[in-house]
Amino acid sequence: MMLSAALAVYAVHGFADAQMHYGDINLDQYWEQPLAAQGQPPQDWSAIERSLLPVDCGQCHADRFAEWQTSHHSHSFSPGVVGQLLTYDASATAECMQCHAPLAEQRVAFEAARSRGVGALPEHQGIAAVGNACAGCHLRGYARFGPPQRGTGLTGPSQLPAPHGGVFRTPLFESSEFCSACHQFPAGAAVAGKPLENTYEEWKASPQAAQGMSCQTCHMPDRRHLWRGIHDPAMVASGLTPRTSTDADKARFEITNTGVAHAFPTYTTPTVIMFAIALDADGTARPETLRSQVIARHVHHDGEGWHELTDTRLLPGESAAVELPWNGNARVRVWLEVIPDDFYLELYPGLLALIAPDGEPARLIAKARAEAAASRFRLFETELQRP
């Protein structure tokens, strides 16, 4: 087997060994944390080939760059994250950045900005400001990695000559295992027997996994770099089936997880609430009749450890419902309220109470709090008539 120039680069930077062969790259090796620095690129590469910035990747991969810009990956180094990091030491900061801004170069850039007193300002954060960008997933030792060739399924190194030494194609990029590096917390961090983020394990037990569907099937359709999730109304609606019914006694609103290949919602941050409320003859809601059903995993940290308060999430195939007796009313309104960042709406006020109110961390956390409050939305709002 001949080594391509790309694999030669991998070898120079320590990412190839006797066990590595075409299409077979170990996840633990690829995502060994913290990620090592890229090192030095080949001297004959252009400035764009040497760059780790997504805007430079976009010079050739314009469609993927445009998609990434619309994603939460591009905002993973958000005001809420940075505001908290500014109150942490470098060790705790590095741990959080493993997923929010995973490159070694990003950690260096952020710490350099912090040392100058400008860590809160994106324009001074350097490459850290781009969050989880192209290089975090696709570069190791300046070598490019990606999925099998579209159409042919070919793996291994691409033909040369090619920009930036070509790409090494591996099936790892099409596997849910690849996503687990950030979206599966270790078993040692379990609360009530379940890690705070248990998405990969939930997926493995799902009907979709049994049918050969991966995370990428839904979150990267046609390899688009979108990663839509709980913040996107259309994505949430596509995974759920609402049902309404009425009889002589009551109105009923039911939600079933028919298309989400993990618990809905999978993480501890969102809260989803089913509501039903009676309406007067003129359509005015009667607050005293409101009924609800919470769909969420609520946890609490008491300063010593995490504790689970409730877990009412829906695994694939499971349903939840809210019912409201007519009690003389003729109409009922039902809807699903999605609060993607609900945990932070509770967390941020406590953080603000602990830090200087006029400092940069407080400014960023206050901004994040406002963004979290604005992220909520409604789905499936319907009025039901008494039969």
Secondary structure in CASP SS format (residue, H / E / C, confidence):
PFRMAT SS
TARGET T0000
AUTHOR 0000-0000-0000
METHOD secondary structure of the structure
MODEL  1
M C 1.00
M C 1.00
L C 1.00
S C 1.00
A H 1.00
A H 1.00
L H 1.00
A H 1.00
V H 1.00
Y H 1.00
A H 1.00
V H 1.00
H C 1.00
G C 1.00
F C 1.00
A C 1.00
D C 1.00
A C 1.00
Q C 1.00
M C 1.00
H E 1.00
Y C 1.00
G C 1.00
D E 1.00
I C 1.00
N C 1.00
L H 1.00
D H 1.00
Q H 1.00
Y H 1.00
W C 1.00
E C 1.00
Q C 1.00
P C 1.00
L C 1.00
A C 1.00
A C 1.00
Q C 1.00
G C 1.00
Q C 1.00
P C 1.00
P C 1.00
Q C 1.00
D C 1.00
W C 1.00
S C 1.00
A H 1.00
I H 1.00
E H 1.00
R H 1.00
S C 1.00
L C 1.00
L C 1.00
P H 1.00
V H 1.00
D H 1.00
C H 1.00
G C 1.00
Q C 1.00
C C 1.00
H C 1.00
A H 1.00
D H 1.00
R H 1.00
F H 1.00
A H 1.00
E H 1.00
W H 1.00
Q H 1.00
T C 1.00
S C 1.00
H C 1.00
H H 1.00
S H 1.00
H H 1.00
S C 1.00
F C 1.00
S C 1.00
P H 1.00
G H 1.00
V H 1.00
V H 1.00
G H 1.00
Q H 1.00
L H 1.00
L C 1.00
T C 1.00
Y C 1.00
D C 1.00
A H 1.00
S H 1.00
A H 1.00
T H 1.00
A H 1.00
E H 1.00
C H 1.00
M H 1.00
Q H 1.00
C H 1.00
H H 1.00
A C 1.00
P C 1.00
L C 1.00
A H 1.00
E H 1.00
Q H 1.00
R H 1.00
V H 1.00
A H 1.00
F H 1.00
E H 1.00
A H 1.00
A H 1.00
R H 1.00
S H 1.00
R C 1.00
G C 1.00
V C 1.00
G C 1.00
A C 1.00
L C 1.00
P H 1.00
E H 1.00
H H 1.00
Q C 1.00
G H 1.00
I H 1.00
A H 1.00
A H 1.00
V H 1.00
G C 1.00
N C 1.00
A C 1.00
C H 1.00
A H 1.00
G H 1.00
C H 1.00
H H 1.00
L E 1.00
R E 1.00
G C 1.00
Y C 1.00
A E 1.00
R E 1.00
F E 1.00
G E 1.00
P C 1.00
P C 1.00
Q C 1.00
R C 1.00
G C 1.00
T C 1.00
G C 1.00
L C 1.00
T C 1.00
G E 1.00
P E 1.00
S C 1.00
Q C 1.00
L C 1.00
P C 1.00
A C 1.00
P H 1.00
H H 1.00
G H 1.00
G C 1.00
V C 1.00
F E 1.00
R E 1.00
T C 1.00
P H 1.00
L H 1.00
F H 1.00
E H 1.00
S C 1.00
S H 1.00
E H 1.00
F H 1.00
C H 1.00
S H 1.00
A H 1.00
C H 1.00
H H 1.00
Q E 1.00
F C 1.00
P C 1.00
A H 1.00
G H 1.00
A H 1.00
A E 1.00
V E 1.00
A C 1.00
G C 1.00
K E 1.00
P E 1.00
L C 1.00
E C 1.00
N E 1.00
T H 1.00
Y H 1.00
E H 1.00
E H 1.00
W H 1.00
K H 1.00
A C 1.00
S C 1.00
P H 1.00
Q H 1.00
A H 1.00
A H 1.00
Q C 1.00
G C 1.00
M C 1.00
S C 1.00
C H 1.00
Q H 1.00
T H 1.00
C H 1.00
H H 1.00
M C 1.00
P H 1.00
D H 1.00
R H 1.00
R C 1.00
H C 1.00
L C 1.00
W C 1.00
R C 1.00
G C 1.00
I C 1.00
H C 1.00
D C 1.00
P H 1.00
A H 1.00
M H 1.00
V H 1.00
A H 1.00
S H 1.00
G C 1.00
L E 1.00
T E 1.00
P E 1.00
R E 1.00
T E 1.00
S E 1.00
T E 1.00
D C 1.00
A C 1.00
D C 1.00
K E 1.00
A E 1.00
R E 1.00
F E 1.00
E E 1.00
I E 1.00
T E 1.00
N E 1.00
T C 1.00
G C 1.00
V C 1.00
A C 1.00
H C 1.00
A C 1.00
F E 1.00
P C 1.00
T C 1.00
Y C 1.00
T C 1.00
T C 1.00
P C 1.00
T E 1.00
V E 1.00
I E 1.00
M E 1.00
F E 1.00
A E 1.00
I E 1.00
A E 1.00
L E 1.00
D C 1.00
A C 1.00
D C 1.00
G C 1.00
T C 1.00
A E 1.00
R C 1.00
P H 1.00
E H 1.00
T H 1.00
L C 1.00
R E 1.00
S E 1.00
Q E 1.00
V E 1.00
I E 1.00
A C 1.00
R E 1.00
H E 1.00
V E 1.00
H E 1.00
H E 1.00
D C 1.00
G C 1.00
E C 1.00
G C 1.00
W E 1.00
H E 1.00
E E 1.00
L E 1.00
T E 1.00
D E 1.00
T C 1.00
R C 1.00
L E 1.00
L C 1.00
P C 1.00
G C 1.00
E C 1.00
S E 1.00
A E 1.00
A E 1.00
V E 1.00
E E 1.00
L E 1.00
P E 1.00
W C 1.00
N C 1.00
G C 1.00
N C 1.00
A C 1.00
R E 1.00
V E 1.00
R E 1.00
V E 1.00
W E 1.00
L E 1.00
E E 1.00
V E 1.00
I E 1.00
P C 1.00
D C 1.00
D H 1.00
F H 1.00
Y H 1.00
L H 1.00
E H 1.00
L H 1.00
Y H 1.00
P H 1.00
G H 1.00
L H 1.00
L H 1.00
A H 1.00
L H 1.00
I C 1.00
A C 1.00
P C 1.00
D C 1.00
G C 1.00
E H 1.00
P H 1.00
A H 1.00
R H 1.00
L H 1.00
I H 1.00
A H 1.00
K H 1.00
A H 1.00
R H 1.00
A H 1.00
E H 1.00
A H 1.00
A H 1.00
A H 1.00
S C 1.00
R C 1.00
F E 1.00
R E 1.00
L E 1.00
F E 1.00
E E 1.00
T E 1.00
E E 1.00
L E 1.00
Q E 1.00
R C 1.00
P C 1.00
END
